[in-house]
């Protein structure tokens, strides 16, 4: 912005004149900015609408397979066995007996030591073996042959094993300190061993080890069948069921898996709520009332208005071959025709589910189901490459960018025009100043002969 100066000679308010001329000149740019604002508002509302459609898509995907639709819950009669049931779990009752827990292997040095900070360990190369595959080598010499240094050297190299010095607390015990090696993983295969494979100078003691805690697998009886596991968490011992063992049992624990109708109805309510949010948003943003000066962001947006018709079509369709339960309305999901929203009657749904569970689940899970139809319809709008709303959003963004480029170009013209105006007014003031100087000179050279005498 050229600061300029007001008319020092002419007395004109130059800044005000220039500002007024610029306002007129910037008219086209103002109109372009208004279009940018309109497009940005549309883009914001379109982004919000696509987000609501994405939420709806998520709730449908939470119902579109047998594993997703049939929610289950699980309980155990004993704390020694906890149970979790997920997708694919089958309702039923089972007995579980825990004969033994899985344990991790730990060994302790046979010989103890009187001190932990003086050189007592035989030098050389020690080989640490853990499980079937993990082998590490530890080098010991006169620089790291105390118990503490020996343990530190093991921990620096070992994978899956932790070494530490066990202190029995008896001050005058010549075997007060022993080395313990503890494996991290449970299971009979995860054994720990340490041996001197390449001796150095024959100074100090070579530690040998014996079991502190034996490595073993968990063993359970499930409905009379024996099962072994390297872990105390048994995944998919039955479809979709995870058992976690914390103790051995003296009597059989009863594990029960039941259909979780509360979760099922909650998921359907989530779907209904998400659908209604889409329809409510669409209703508000497509309103046009000239008398009340109300114009929704989606007025004139045919690609957006088509969404409501598309998803309503999917919701209202007939699916499956069961004459009694072939539509959402037959299982308690009905349409309010005043505003297009849905209402969910859980009592009707649970009665239908109890009467014919296969037919009810099929409305959501079959290959030709409401879920399949609605998801296909949503994909028409939201696919990242071909979705109609995605493409419309890209077009709006391109329009905004184009307008902004034109505005930037026009601003350059405005700046140049402003510069010319100030230059012209400045030149005018210079000319007027010169004329004023000439006038003063002429007045001096040719003074007026007018006399005041009478």
PyMOL commands that set and color helices and strands:
alter all, ss='L'
color gray80, all
select helices_A, chain A and resi 14-25+27-61+66-69+147-157+261-285+302-316+328-331+346-355+357-365+370-382+388-445
alter helices_A, ss='H'
color red, helices_A
select strands_A, chain A and resi 72-76+81-85+92-100+104-109+124-130+134-140+161-167+177-186+192-199+209-213+218-222+225-229+233-238+241-245+253-259+288-289+294-295+333-335+342-344
alter strands_A, ss='S'
color yellow, strands_A
deselect
rebuild
show_as cartoon
